[in-house]
Amino acid sequence: MKIIIDAMGGDNAPLAFLEGGFRAAKELGLEVVLVGRVEELLRLMKERGIETLPKGVELMDAEQVVDMHDDPATVVRTKKESSMVKGLKLLADGGGDAFVSAGSTGGLLSAATLVVKRVRGIRRAAFGPTIPTKTGSLILIDSGANVECTPEFLLQFGIMGSFCARLTLGLENPRVALLNNGAEDSKGDPLHKESYRLLKDAGDKGLINFVGNIEGREAMLGDCDVLVADGFSGNVFLKGAEGTAMFMGSLLKRTLTKNLKTKLGAALLKKDLKQAMSVMDYRRVGGTMLLGICKPVIKAHGSADTEAVLGAIRQAVAAVEGGICQSIIDNVDKMILPREAQ
């Protein structure tokens, strides 16, 4: 399997991606293509005493970099020689099995849609990160790619998310829920009321296991496996969950280092605490797949370090092995509403 990596995107590029790519080749037995400024990558290798590329690793030169200030809509036209665009073109041309980038979210969404292409019939591609819950994990779709949505978008998100949960979480009949401000079927604005109707109809037809509306609290307690949301609400939910995890981590650390008694307790519980905190560590997953694109495209966290890059690469491998893109392509006819229903 060959994974293409944007070596220049993200806060810790290119070092984190160089190290992550090298580790992926060695530890996972993958072929890796690092796309970026070759001179800079070779310099970093030399500084670390590495004279030759590890087995399975190759470099592809790309002089430009897509940054957060670039207009996402014009990235493909204005940054043709960027590591992001050249990497996506390599994926589209069959030069690899999946693409990983920590670059601009908007730029990646736009470039992937234009270069690799959206699955025919899918209205919008969406980000579907895996989030830890009390009982396991859930897939949140969408987490920020589409701020303004239609009910058909949310219907497609629910079905794509269900495929993803089956193939990556190993769930035979994942529970799909709609993020709302109450569990009652009458809750929400017109978007959520109509989306509820479409998702329920899909559930009645056996396309998904729709369990109804859900509030954010119940979702984190494990009451669903796929959480459907418009990109605005989904992103607020995701950032709120991340902030809560960071707050709880800092509160726990402050409590356990308060005095000698708590420090002794922390020492006795060190192994268990480390295991518990690892559940909330975003580096374990590393990124999110862009669902609805014809080939696997993974968005790594903007602040991804080497461990997070490795996590994103593992996610890319899971996407390829699970055949998520092909499953969506094969079942897209079930996600398209009749014209009169739109």
N, C-alpha and C positions, 0 to 999 in steps of 0.2 A: 504494500500500500504506500502511496506517495502523497505526502501532505505539503501543500504550498503555504509558506509563511511570509506575511508582510513584516519584514524585519525592522521597518522604520516607523511604524505607528505605535502610539502610546507613550506614557510618561517615562518609561524605563527602557525605551528603544535606543540603540539596537542591542545592547548587551543582554537584556533579559531574553530576547528572542534568539540570539546567537547561542546562549547557554541552554535555553529550553529546547532549541532544535537539535543541538548536539546530544542532549540527554535523551530526547525522543528516539534518535537514531540508535543510541547505545542500549537504552533500557527497554524500549518497545519494539526494536527491530524494524523501524520504519525507514523508508526513503524520505528525505526532507529536502525541499528547495527553499532556500532563504533568499527572498527578493529584496534588494536594497542597494545601498552604496557600497560596492564591493571593496573599494579602497579602505573605507572605514571599518568594514567587517574584518578584513585582513589585518588591519592595524590592531584591532582589539584581540585578535587571535595571537599576534606576535607578542603583545604586551603580557599575555598569559602563558607564553612559552609554547604555544601550539604552532607548529611549523606546517603541518599538512591537514587538510580537511578529514574529519573522521569518515569511516566507511558509511556510505549511504547518504552523505550530505553533499549538496552542490549549491553553488551561488549563482544568482541571476542579477545582473546589474540593472539598477534603476536609480537615476540621478535625482528625480523629483520626489517630494514627500507631500502627502495630503495632510494639512493641519486643520485645526478646529476653526480657523478663520476663513477657510475656503467655502465658497457657495456650493452646497451639495449638488444642486441641480446642474452645475457646469463642470464638475470634477472630471468627468470622462473626456470632455472637450478640452479643458485647459490644463489638465495634468495627465496627459497621455503617457508620459514617461515616469509616472510615479510608481512606487512599489505596490500600492494598492491596485491601481488599474492594470499594471502589467501582470500582477499575480492573478487577478480575476480573469484576464484574457487567457493566461496559461491554463487555468482551470476550464474555461469555456472551450478551449481547443483540444482538451483531452490530455493535457500535460501533467495532470495530477488528479487525485480523487476527492480532495477537499481543500478549502482555503481558510486560513486563520489570520485575523487582523485585530489589533487593538486601536486602530485609527479612528477617525471621526465617524460617529454613528450614522449621521445623516449622509456623509459621503459614501460610506460602505453600503448603506441601503440603496442609494441612488445608483451607484456604480454596479452593484450586483444585479439590480433590476435591468439595467441597460446592457450590461456585458454578458452576464451568465443567463439572464432572462428569467422572468417570472413564469411559473407553470401556467399554461394556457387555461383560462377559466378562473384562476385565482385572482380576485379583485385587488388584494393588497398582501404583500409579504409581511410577516410579523415576527417579532422576537419572542422566543419561548424559553426563558431561563428556568432552571430547576431550582426550587427553593425548599430548604429543609423545614419540616413541620414537626409537631409533637409525635406523630405516628410514622413518619417517613419523609416523603417528598411530594411536592406538587409542581406541575408545569404551569407557569403564568403566561398567558397569551392574550393580549399583546402587552409588552412591558414598556412601550414608548415609541414604536415605529410610526404609529398612526394616531395622531391626536384627535382627529375628526373621523368618525366612523359611521357606517350605515348598519342597519340590522343584518344585512347579508354578510358584511365583513365579519361580524361577531359570530354568525352561524358557521362561516368557514373556519374561523379561529377555533371554534369548539371541536369541529371534526378533525382539523389538522392536529390540534393538541391531543385529541384522543389517540390518533395514530402514533404520535410521538411517545405518549405515555406507555402504550402497549409495547413499542419496540425498544425503548430505552429504559423504562422502569420495570419492564417485565410484568405488567398488569394485564390480566385477561379481559377485564371489563371495567376500565377506569371510570370513576365518577366525575362527571363534568358539571360544573356549577357556574352560574353567572354572578360576578361581583356586583353587589347592589347595596342599597342602604337599608335593607330589611329582607327577611326571608319570604314574606308574603308575595304571591304572584301579582298583586296589584301595585307593588312598590316601584318607585323609579320614575324617570322622565320618559317621554315618548320613545326614545331610542331603546331604553332598557325594557320597556313593556313589550315592544314589538320584537326585540331580540329574544326575550323570554318565550314569546309565542312560537317563533321559528325554531328555537332550540328544543322546546317541548315537542313540537311536531316531529323533529328529527329523532327525538327519543322514542316517540310513539311508533315510528317507522323502524326502530331498531338500529339506526345509524350510530347512535351514541347512547351512553347511559346517563341521561340528564337527570340531575337530582334537584334542580330548581335554583332559586336565588340563594345567595350566601353573603354574610357580612365578613369583613376582613378578619375579625377575631376568630370566627369559626373555621375559616380557611387555614389559619395558622395552627389551629388545634387538630387539624388533620381530617376535616369533614368532607374534603374533596381531593381528587387527584389532578384535575385540570381546572384551572381558574380562568374563566373567560372575562376579558375586560377590554374596553376601548383603551387606546394607548395613553391617554391622559390619566384616567383612573388607575390603570395598571402601573404606570410609572410612579404615581404618588404612593400606591400600596407598596411597591418594591422598595422605594427609598425610605419609606417609613419603617419597613421591616429591617432594613439594613441599619438605620439609625438606632432602632431599639436594641438590636444585637450589639452594636458598638457601645451603647450606653450601659447595657447589662454587663458587658465584659469589663468596662472600666470601673463600674460599681463593685463588681465582684473582686477585682484586683485591689481596689482601695480598701475594701472590707478585710481581705485576707492579709493585708500588710499593715493593718492598723496598730497592732501591738504584738508582744511576744506570744501571747496565747493564740491569736489568729494565725500568726506565722507558723507556729508548731502544727496547728490544724491543717494549714495549707500544705505543709511538708508531708503530712500523713496522707493527704488526699491528692497529691500532685498528679499521679497517673490518671486517676478518675477525672480530675478537673481538666487535664489536658485533652482527654478523650471527649469530654462534654463540649469544650470550647471548639474543638475541631469541626463539630457539626455545623457551627455558624461561620466557619472560615470559607469565604468565597473562593479561595484558591483551590479548594477541593474540586469544584466544578470548572472554574476558570473562565467560562464564557457562556454564550447563548447562541443557539442555532437560529438562523434566519429562515423560518419556515415559509414555504411557498415559492422558493427559488429552485430552479431545475437541478442544481447540484449543491452539495453541502457547503455552506458558508457560515463560519463561526465568528461571532464578535466577542473578542476577549475583553476583559475589564481594562479601562483606560490606564489604571495604575498597576497593571499586571506585572508581577515580578517573575522570576524564573519558575517558581512552583506553580503560579497561576497559568503561565504559558504552557507548562507541561499538562496542567489540568484541561486547558482549552484544546490541546492536541488530542488528549484522550477522548474528549467529547467529540471531536471530529472523527476519530476512529469509530466510536460508537454509532455515529450518524451514518457512516459508510456501511459498517457491518449490519446495521439494523435496516438498511434500505428505506429510510424514511422518505427521501425525495421520490423514489419510485412508487412507494405506497400512495403518496399524495397524487402523483400523476395518474396512477391506475384507478383512483377513486374520485377524481375531480368532478365527474358527471353527477355525483351525489351531492355536490356542494353548490351547484348552480341552480338558482331559482328560476322557475318559468317566467317568461317576460312579463306576463300579466300580474305576477306576484311581486315584482320589483317596484 
